[in-house]
Amino acid sequence: MQASTHRLQSLIFSMFVIVLCSSQVNRLIDAEVGEDRGQMLPGCVEAGWEVSTATMEL
């Protein structure tokens, strides 16, 4: 019983660390990359690339 409790606590802690690291990495990426306005796509921003919920579902 004690081993199962320890494994569960270890799993919960590991999941917490993963979520924490993931959110930190996402913040760093957002700060580095900034807003994605399609500037890396052919024709740059002037090409009229539209990013919306509807186009992301394609």
C-alpha distance (Angstrom), angle and dihedral (degrees) to the residues before:
residue distance angle dihedral
M1 . . .
Q2 3.81 . .
A3 3.82 91.9 .
S4 3.81 91.6 52.3
T5 3.80 91.4 50.9
H6 3.78 90.9 48.7
R7 3.83 91.5 49.2
L8 3.79 91.1 49.4
Q9 3.81 92.2 49.4
S10 3.80 90.1 47.6
L11 3.81 91.3 50.2
I12 3.81 92.4 49.2
F13 3.80 91.1 48.9
S14 3.81 91.4 48.4
M15 3.80 91.4 50.5
F16 3.81 90.0 49.3
V17 3.81 91.4 52.0
I18 3.82 91.6 48.5
V19 3.81 92.4 50.8
L20 3.80 91.6 46.1
C21 3.82 93.1 49.3
S22 3.78 91.4 45.1
S23 3.79 92.6 53.8
Q24 3.81 90.9 47.5
V25 3.81 91.6 50.3
N26 3.81 90.8 48.2
R27 3.82 90.6 52.3
L28 3.81 90.9 49.6
I29 3.81 91.5 49.1
D30 3.81 91.5 48.6
A31 3.80 90.5 50.5
E32 3.81 92.7 47.5
V33 3.80 99.9 41.2
G34 3.78 101.0 30.2
E35 3.77 123.6 -168.9
D36 3.80 116.3 -7.1
R37 3.79 104.2 -131.9
G38 3.80 96.2 159.8
Q39 3.79 93.5 -96.3
M40 3.81 90.8 142.3
L41 3.81 94.4 51.6
P42 3.83 122.1 94.0
G43 3.79 110.1 -77.1
C44 3.81 93.3 20.9
V45 3.79 120.0 -126.6
E46 3.81 92.1 -35.8
A47 3.83 90.3 66.3
G48 3.80 88.9 76.6
W49 3.80 98.5 -119.8
E50 3.78 107.5 176.9
V51 3.78 122.9 -154.3
S52 3.78 114.1 -167.7
T53 3.77 138.7 139.0
A54 3.80 89.9 -92.4
T55 3.82 94.9 52.2
M56 3.80 92.8 44.8
E57 3.81 90.6 59.8
L58 3.81 92.8 61.5
